[in-house]
């Protein structure tokens, strides 16, 4: 699951960067860039926390009952 989330994160990051570069070269229009960047941003914010979050260990000496 971790590798799938990393792959989705990388692809969605490409959806943000790629269309911007294509617009810079004049290949695609601004509306296409806006839609692709929005989809890429939403996908990135969903996929990235799945593999970047980590569970912190709880030390028995720090827990007070």
FIKEMI-720799 format. One record per residue: residue number from 1; x, y, z of N, C-alpha, C, CB in turn; residue in three letters. Coordinates in nm, 3 decimals, decimal comma. Glycine has a CB too. Example, Ala and Ser with C-alpha at 12.3 -4.5 7.8 and 13.67 -1.06 7.14 Angstrom:
REM residues 2
i; n.x; n.y; n.z; ca.x; ca.y; ca.z; c.x; c.y; c.z; cb.x; cb.y; cb.z; aa
1; 1,319; -0,569; 0,780; 1,230; -0,450; 0,780; 1,320; -0,330; 0,780; 1,131; -0,447; 0,905; Ala
2; 1,285; -0,225; 0,708; 1,367; -0,106; 0,714; 1,290; 0,003; 0,787; 1,408; -0,060; 0,572; Ser
END
This chain:
REM residues 65
i; n.x; n.y; n.z; ca.x; ca.y; ca.z; c.x; c.y; c.z; cb.x; cb.y; cb.z; aa
1; 0,082; -0,119; 0,000; 0,000; 0,000; 0,000; 0,087; 0,125; 0,000; -0,094; 0,000; 0,120; Unk
2; 0,199; 0,118; 0,069; 0,290; 0,231; 0,077; 0,347; 0,266; -0,060; 0,402; 0,202; 0,176; Unk
3; 0,385; 0,165; -0,136; 0,441; 0,190; -0,268; 0,337; 0,246; -0,365; 0,501; 0,062; -0,325; Unk
4; 0,213; 0,201; -0,352; 0,107; 0,252; -0,438; 0,082; 0,400; -0,407; -0,024; 0,170; -0,419; Unk
5; 0,079; 0,435; -0,279; 0,059; 0,575; -0,239; 0,173; 0,663; -0,289; 0,046; 0,587; -0,086; Unk
6; 0,296; 0,611; -0,286; 0,411; 0,686; -0,337; 0,400; 0,707; -0,487; 0,542; 0,614; -0,303; Unk
7; 0,355; 0,605; -0,559; 0,339; 0,616; -0,704; 0,230; 0,717; -0,739; 0,307; 0,480; -0,765; Unk
8; 0,118; 0,710; -0,670; 0,009; 0,805; -0,694; 0,055; 0,947; -0,661; -0,116; 0,769; -0,610; Unk
9; 0,130; 0,961; -0,556; 0,183; 1,092; -0,517; 0,275; 1,148; -0,625; 0,257; 1,082; -0,384; Unk
10; 0,359; 1,064; -0,680; 0,451; 1,107; -0,785; 0,376; 1,145; -0,913; 0,552; 0,997; -0,814; Unk
11; 0,276; 1,066; -0,949; 0,198; 1,094; -1,070; 0,121; 1,225; -1,055; 0,101; 0,978; -1,101; Unk
12; 0,059; 1,245; -0,939; -0,017; 1,368; -0,920; 0,074; 1,491; -0,913; -0,101; 1,359; -0,794; Unk
13; 0,194; 1,474; -0,862; 0,290; 1,584; -0,865; 0,327; 1,617; -1,009; 0,416; 1,550; -0,783; Unk
14; 0,338; 1,515; -1,092; 0,361; 1,537; -1,234; 0,246; 1,609; -1,301; 0,386; 1,406; -1,304; Unk
15; 0,122; 1,585; -1,252; 0,006; 1,657; -1,306; 0,009; 1,805; -1,272; -0,121; 1,595; -1,253; Unk
16; 0,084; 1,840; -1,171; 0,097; 1,982; -1,137; 0,210; 2,046; -1,217; 0,123; 1,998; -0,985; Unk
17; 0,322; 1,978; -1,226; 0,440; 2,036; -1,291; 0,434; 2,027; -1,443; 0,565; 1,967; -1,240; Unk
18; 0,392; 1,911; -1,494; 0,393; 1,888; -1,639; 0,312; 1,988; -1,721; 0,341; 1,752; -1,667; Unk
19; 0,185; 2,009; -1,688; 0,107; 2,106; -1,765; 0,161; 2,248; -1,758; -0,035; 2,105; -1,718; Unk
20; 0,222; 2,283; -1,647; 0,281; 2,417; -1,637; 0,395; 2,434; -1,738; 0,334; 2,444; -1,494; Unk
21; 0,476; 2,330; -1,751; 0,584; 2,335; -1,849; 0,530; 2,334; -1,993; 0,679; 2,216; -1,829; Unk
22; 0,425; 2,257; -2,015; 0,365; 2,255; -2,149; 0,301; 2,390; -2,184; 0,260; 2,144; -2,158; Unk
23; 0,243; 2,457; -2,086; 0,188; 2,589; -2,111; 0,299; 2,690; -2,140; 0,105; 2,635; -1,991; Unk
24; 0,410; 2,675; -2,071; 0,524; 2,764; -2,093; 0,576; 2,752; -2,236; 0,637; 2,732; -1,994; Unk
25; 0,573; 2,631; -2,290; 0,619; 2,612; -2,428; 0,510; 2,644; -2,530; 0,667; 2,469; -2,447; Unk
26; 0,387; 2,670; -2,484; 0,279; 2,706; -2,576; 0,206; 2,586; -2,633; 0,332; 2,788; -2,687; Unk
27; 0,222; 2,469; -2,574; 0,160; 2,348; -2,626; 0,013; 2,334; -2,588; 0,235; 2,228; -2,577; Unk
28; -0,023; 2,372; -2,465; -0,161; 2,360; -2,419; -0,212; 2,493; -2,368; -0,173; 2,252; -2,310; Unk
29; -0,344; 2,502; -2,353; -0,406; 2,626; -2,310; -0,412; 2,640; -2,158; -0,545; 2,636; -2,366; Unk
30; -0,447; 2,759; -2,115; -0,450; 2,791; -1,972; -0,559; 2,713; -1,899; -0,470; 2,940; -1,952; Unk
31; -0,675; 2,695; -1,961; -0,783; 2,622; -1,894; -0,743; 2,478; -1,866; -0,910; 2,625; -1,979; Unk
32; -0,672; 2,416; -1,956; -0,624; 2,279; -1,935; -0,525; 2,273; -1,821; -0,560; 2,224; -2,063; Unk
33; -0,439; 2,372; -1,812; -0,342; 2,378; -1,703; -0,414; 2,392; -1,569; -0,243; 2,495; -1,723; Unk
34; -0,515; 2,475; -1,563; -0,588; 2,495; -1,439; -0,655; 2,367; -1,391; -0,691; 2,605; -1,456; Unk
35; -0,719; 2,295; -1,482; -0,788; 2,171; -1,444; -0,686; 2,065; -1,401; -0,873; 2,119; -1,562; Unk
36; -0,580; 2,049; -1,477; -0,479; 1,948; -1,443; -0,411; 1,980; -1,311; -0,374; 1,938; -1,555; Unk
37; -0,381; 2,107; -1,288; -0,316; 2,146; -1,162; -0,410; 2,126; -1,044; -0,270; 2,293; -1,169; Unk
38; -0,537; 2,151; -1,062; -0,633; 2,130; -0,954; -0,645; 1,982; -0,921; -0,770; 2,187; -0,992; Unk
39; -0,658; 1,899; -1,023; -0,667; 1,754; -1,000; -0,539; 1,702; -0,937; -0,695; 1,680; -1,133; Unk
40; -0,425; 1,747; -0,985; -0,298; 1,704; -0,929; -0,279; 1,748; -0,785; -0,185; 1,757; -1,012; Unk
41; -0,321; 1,868; -0,753; -0,306; 1,919; -0,616; -0,394; 1,841; -0,519; -0,341; 2,067; -0,610; Unk
42; -0,519; 1,819; -0,557; -0,610; 1,745; -0,470; -0,559; 1,601; -0,452; -0,754; 1,744; -0,529; Unk
43; -0,517; 1,539; -0,561; -0,465; 1,402; -0,552; -0,339; 1,394; -0,468; -0,436; 1,349; -0,690; Unk
44; -0,253; 1,493; -0,481; -0,129; 1,493; -0,404; -0,157; 1,507; -0,255; -0,035; 1,605; -0,451; Unk
45; -0,250; 1,597; -0,219; -0,282; 1,616; -0,078; -0,355; 1,495; -0,018; -0,366; 1,741; -0,061; Unk
46; -0,417; 1,414; -0,100; -0,480; 1,291; -0,051; -0,378; 1,179; -0,039; -0,595; 1,248; -0,144; Unk
47; -0,291; 1,163; -0,138; -0,201; 1,048; -0,143; -0,077; 1,063; -0,055; -0,157; 1,024; -0,285; Unk
48; -0,022; 1,180; -0,046; 0,105; 1,197; 0,024; 0,099; 1,170; 0,174; 0,155; 1,336; 0,002; Unk
49; -0,003; 1,216; 0,246; -0,005; 1,184; 0,390; -0,016; 1,034; 0,419; -0,121; 1,255; 0,456; Unk
50; -0,063; 0,955; 0,322; -0,074; 0,811; 0,344; 0,062; 0,745; 0,361; -0,149; 0,746; 0,229; Unk
51; 0,163; 0,794; 0,291; 0,293; 0,731; 0,303; 0,393; 0,813; 0,385; 0,350; 0,705; 0,167; Unk
52; 0,364; 0,939; 0,409; 0,457; 1,020; 0,487; 0,428; 1,017; 0,636; 0,453; 1,162; 0,439; Unk
53; 0,305; 0,985; 0,673; 0,274; 0,983; 0,816; 0,337; 0,861; 0,880; 0,121; 0,984; 0,839; Unk
54; 0,369; 0,876; 1,004; 0,432; 0,766; 1,077; 0,378; 0,765; 1,219; 0,586; 0,778; 1,076; Unk
55; 0,375; 0,647; 1,276; 0,330; 0,635; 1,413; 0,450; 0,648; 1,506; 0,256; 0,499; 1,436; Unk
56; 0,437; 0,735; 1,602; 0,545; 0,756; 1,697; 0,532; 0,655; 1,811; 0,544; 0,900; 1,751; Unk
57; 0,643; 0,596; 1,851; 0,635; 0,500; 1,962; 0,609; 0,572; 2,094; 0,764; 0,417; 1,970; Unk
58; 0,538; 0,503; 2,180; 0,509; 0,559; 2,312; 0,602; 0,490; 2,412; 0,358; 0,540; 2,351; Unk
59; 0,679; 0,570; 2,483; 0,769; 0,515; 2,585; 0,693; 0,496; 2,714; 0,890; 0,607; 2,606; Unk
60; 0,712; 0,382; 2,776; 0,641; 0,353; 2,900; 0,681; 0,451; 3,012; 0,670; 0,209; 2,944; Unk
61; 0,804; 0,501; 3,006; 0,849; 0,593; 3,110; 0,784; 0,730; 3,098; 0,999; 0,608; 3,105; Unk
62; 0,732; 0,765; 2,981; 0,671; 0,896; 2,960; 0,520; 0,896; 2,981; 0,703; 0,945; 2,822; Unk
63; 0,459; 0,778; 2,995; 0,315; 0,769; 3,012; 0,283; 0,765; 3,160; 0,258; 0,646; 2,939; Unk
64; 0,193; 0,856; 3,201; 0,155; 0,860; 3,342; 0,011; 0,812; 3,355; 0,171; 1,004; 3,401; Unk
65; -0,009; 0,716; 3,444; -0,144; 0,662; 3,464; -0,202; 0,715; 3,592; -0,143; 0,507; 3,465; Unk
END
